[in-house]
Amino acid sequence: MSKMKKATFCLTMLGLAVTWWGTPAAHAHATEFTARQGDIVGDLRAPAEGVSAGDETAFSLLVMRVPPTDPNNKGALPFLFGAGLPCKAASCRITMPAMAGMPQIAPTLTPSKTAGVYNFTATFPHGGQYRFDIAATPADGGKPITLQYNVAVGDALDPNSAPYRLVVSAKPAHPRAGQTVTMTLSVVNSQTNKQVTDFDTVHEKKMHFILVRDDLGDFSHEHPVLQSDGMFMHTTTFPTSGTWLLYADMAPHNAGAQVASTSIDVSGPAPTTFMLIAPPPPVSKGAPLATVRDTEIQASLSAPILAARQDASLFVTLTDLQGNPIPDIEPWLGAPAHMVLISQRNHAFVHSHPADWAGDDKAHGRLRFVLRLPETGLYRGWLQFQRAGIVHTIPFTVSVAPHPI
């Protein structure tokens, strides 16, 4: 179960001086952020232990009107003596600029009993740099306020702790390979233990359902249908027996992208053994990490560095089998292409889409995926895109290095 991290402060009414409660503990990233617009200062506080993916994190925001800067004391911090500013409307939007396709997080800002103080919570799907955009309207009729903060979020401290759980009921209860099975899927908030019933549409669907055999030898990307009771229904046929990993990639309303997972055992004849093999190292600096193909298209993958727990760019160049660039892939599920990667060790899940695809990149059939891979080791990946009405799925394997010290 994910845990709650809290940020707290107290407001000393004598002189309206602001004092944050306690001394921040040691942490890898900043936890106090200040933004200013004219005579308005917004002070954002994260928990002293920092912000990590997977944990529901409580933030506090103090909006103040401050006196002009003293020209004789330019080093002073005037907002320490500012008055809390009540606002009749306040909102927050959280995005990840490096991954523009991710749905935004839109927490509810709740005013506290102290004027100008607002509290909210957010759960981040993975580590990286996030942008908080605050908009507020002062109750005294002042001009609208817009404040922006850049907040670094660390990777999950407990990879096995997820903010949402996936509960699956199957009919028949014991599926068999080659036979149709109908699954009822429900998403449960790990913090409240309540079922989630309201979902945002992301890449044209309420849920992207990824089914992968646990040896990573078989893969499917499907789309359950949301029912009126907030559950999803899905009918499928597992092609082989084995333990299948089920990943529900969805966005509870205003909570941003989240992944809930479970597994299901499928009976039947044993599948052909699949072994994940490390690709050979690049023959030279800048050479492809891997080159893979299907019957029509070749994909070459390259990256300056592919290391765990940091943002990385993975470039994919598409050509036909004669080496000619392919510039004419079609939008599919709201993106030029999709990429899913799952780690061999702990089955960590990553789903990415290309950054802007235009100009020279499009002319040369080149796609850039921004990834954040949570652990080292081998990953099995699947690149999906559509051309001439046909969806191509091309598997590949990459090796991820340790995070540089």
N, C-alpha and C positions, 0 to 999 in steps of 0.2 A: 504494500500500500504506500502510495506517495505520502510524504509528510509535508506539513505546512511550515514555511519559514516566514517569520514576521519581522517587520520594521516598525519601531515605535519611537515616539518622542513626546516630550512634554513642553507646554508653552508657559513660560513664566510671565504672569500678567503684570508684574511690577516692571514698568518701563517697556512692556511688550517685547522683551528680549526672548529670542528663541533658543532653546537648549535641547539638543538631541540627547535622549536617554542613553547613558552608558558610553563606554569606549569601544570602538569597533575592534573586533578580533582580527588576527592576521588572515588575509585572504588574497587570492590571486588577482582579483579584479576590483575596481573601484565600486563602492556601494553608496556614495553620496554624489549627487549631480545637481548642478545649478544652471538655470537658463534665465535670461533676462530679456524683457521687451519694454523699453522706456523705463518708467518708474515701477514696473511690475517685475518681481522676481519669483520664480518657481523653484522650490527646493525639493528634489525627489530623493527619497531614502529607500534603499533596499536593505534586506537583513544584513547584520554585521558579518555573518559567515559567508556572504556572497550569494550569487544566484546560480543555480545549477539546473540543467534540463531535467525534466521528469518530476520535479518537486513543485507542488502548488506554492507559489511565493507571494507573500503579502507585501505590498508597497504602500508608502505614505507620501502624499504630495502636500506641500504647504505653499499656498499662493499668497504673496504679500505685496502691498504697496509700500515703497521705501522712499525715504527722503533723498534729495539730490546728493550726488557725491561731493564730499568736502574737498575743494581744490587745494586746501592746505594739508590734506592728509589722504593722498591718492592711494595709499596702501591699505586704507581702512576697508572693512567689509560692512557697507551700510545696511545690508539686509539683516544683520543681526539685531537691528532695532526697528525693523519694519512691522507694520500692523497686518495681521491676518485679514485677507480680503474675501468676504463672502461672494459667491458667484451663484447666479440663478440657473446656470447650465454649465456642465463640465463633462468632457468626454476624452477618451484616450484611444488611439489606434496604434497597434504595435506591428511592425513589419520587419522583414529581413532583406535589406537592399541587395545583398549579394545573391539572393534567391527570390527574384521578383515574382515568380509564379506561385509562391506559397500564399495561402489564404491569410488574411490579417487576423490578429487577435484584437478583440474589442471589449475589454473588461468594463464593467459598470463602476463608475466612481461614486462612492458613497460618502456624503458629507458627515463629518464627525461633529461632536458638540462644540468643538473649538472652531472659531471662525477661520475660514480659509484652508482648513485641513480636510483632505479627501483620502480615502482608503480604497484600495482595489487589489485583486489577486490575478495572477496569470500563471499559466503552466506552459513551458517552452518545450517544443518537440525534440530539439537537440541544441547543442552548443553553437556559439557563433556570435556575431555582432548584430544586435537588434536596434531598431530605431523606434522611440516612443514619441508620438505626436500628440500633444495636449492642446485642446481647444476649450476655451471658457469664456463666459460672458459675465462681467462684473455686475453684481446686484445694484450697484449705485449708478448704472447707466454708462460706465466708461466704455472705451472702445474694446472690441473683441480681442481676446488674448490667444496667441499661438506660441507654444513653447516646444522645443525639440531636444531630445536627449539621446545619446548613443550609449547603449548598455551592453557590456560584454557578459555573455552567459556561458558558464562552464559546462562541460559535458556531464552526463548523468553520473552521480556518485555511486549509484547502485543500478547497474544495467538491467537487473531483473525486476526493478520496481518501475511500474508504469502507471500513469495517472488514470488510464482507462483499461477495463478488462473486456474481453470478448467471450460471451457465453453462447455455445452452439448446441442446438438440439437437432438430431438427425433422424430421418425416417427413410429407410429402416435404421434402427438404432445402431446396428453393426453393418456399415456399408461394405460392399464387396466390389472389387475392381470390375469395370465393364458394365455395372448395373447403375441405373439412375437412383440418385439420392436427393431428397429435398431437405434443406437445412433452414432452420429458423435461427437468426443471429440477433443478439441483443448486445448493446454496448452499455457498460456499467461504469459509473464514476467511482474510482477506487477510494476517494476521500469520503464521499457521502454514502456509498453503496446503493445509489439510486440509478435506475435505468435512464439513459439519455434518449430523448425522443425527438429532439429538434436538431436538424443537421443542415449545414450550409452546402450548397452545390460547389464542388471543386472539380475543374476540368470536366464539366458537363454531367457529373454524376454525384449522387449522395454518398456513394461508397465505392472504392476500388478494392476488390477482393483478390488477393494474391494467394495462390495455392502452390506450394512447392514441396516435393518429396524431401524428406530430411537429409538425404545424401546429396541434395541439390541437382539431381539428375533429371528432374521433370518440373515443368513450370506452366502456370496458366494465370491469366489476368482477366478477371470476370467482374460482373456488376450486379449485385443483388438489388432487389426492388424494395424500397421503403414502404411499409404498410401504415395504415392509419393509426395503429397503436404504437408506432415508433420502432417496431421491430422490422428486420429485413428478412425477406424470403428469397431463397435461391435454390435452383435445381441444377445439378451437374452430374457428371459421370467421371469418376476417377479412373484414369487409364491403367494404373498399376496398383498393386498392393503396397503396403508399407505404412510408415507413419508420415502423415502429411501435415506440414506447417501451414496454418491459416492466418493471414495478416489482413486485418480490416484497416484500410487507409481512408480516414474520413475526417470531417471537421465539425465537431459539435458546435452549435450556433455560438458565434463570437469567441470560440476558444482556439481558433487556428488549427493547423494541421496536427493530427494525432494518429497514433497507430496502436491498435489493440490486437493481441494475438492469442492463439491457442493451437492445439493440434488435434488430429483425429486419426484413429487407426483404421486402415482399410485392409480387409482380408482378400485372399486370392493367391494365385501362383506368384512366386517370387519374381520381381523384375530383374532385368539384366543389370548386373553390377555396374555402378557408376563410380569412378574414382576421380576426384578433383586433383588435377596435376598442375603444379606451378609452371607458369610460362617461362621460357628462357629469358634471361636478362637482355635488355636492348643491346644490339650489336655496337652501338655508338651513341654518344650524347645526342639527344633529339630524335633518335630512331623510335619507331612505334613500340609501345609496350606489348601490343598484341595485334594481329591481323586475322580477322575471322570473316566468314562469308556464308551466304546461303546459295541457292541455285542461280540467283540473278545479281546479287549485290555484295560487294566487299566493304568491310568497315575496318579502318585502321585507327587504333586508339593510341593517344600519346598524352603525356602530362609532364610539366617541368619537375614536379615532385608529387608523389602520391603517398601521404603520410597520415597516420591516425590522429584524430582530435585536432584537426586544423582544416580550414577551408581549402579546397583544392579544385583546380580546373582540369577536367578531363575532356580532351578534344577528340572528336570522332570525325573522320573524313570518309564520306561515302563515295564509292566509285562503282561503275559496272565492272564486269570481270575482265574487261580489256584495259581498265585503269582510267576511264573517262569520268570526270566528276558528275555527280548526280545532283542537280539543283532543283529538282521538281518533285520532292516529296510533298505530300499534302497534309494539311492540319488534321490531326486525329486526337479526339478527346481533348480539344482545347489547347493543343500544343503541337509544335513541329515533330516532337518525338518524346518518348518516355524511356527512362532507364531505371531498372530495379537491380539492386545489389544485395546479396545476403552473405554474411560471413560464414566461413566453414566452422569456426570454433564455437561461437555462441549464437549463431543464427541471427546476428544483428541485422536489422532491415533498413535499407536506404532507398528512397524513391525520389528521382530527380527529373527535371525537365530542362531543355536548353535555354540559355540566355537568349538575348535578341538574335534573330536569324534573318539577316538581310545583307545587302551589298556584296562585298567580296566573299564573306563567309558563305552566303547562299550560292553565289556563282561557282564556288569551288567545292560545294557539297560538304562544308565544314560546320559542325555543331559543337558548341561549348556547354558542357554540363558543370555546374558548380556543386561539389559534393562535400559532405562532412562525414567521414568514415570513423566510427567510434572505436574500433580496435584494429590491431595489427593482424597480419596473416593473409590467407587466401580468401578471396571473395568470388563467388559465382555471380555473373551479371547477365541481364537480358536487355538488349536494345530493341525497342519497338517503334515502328514508324509505318506510315501508309504511303503507297505509291500506286497510281493508276487503280485506285479502289481496293488494293490488296494490302492487308496488314502483314508486315514482315516482323518476325521475332528472331533475333540473332543472338545466341548465347556466347559468352566470353568469360575468361578468367583473368583476374589481375591480382598482383601481390602488393600489399600495403605495408609500408615501412613504419617503424616506431616513430612516435612524435619526436622531432628534433629537440635536443636539450639546449 
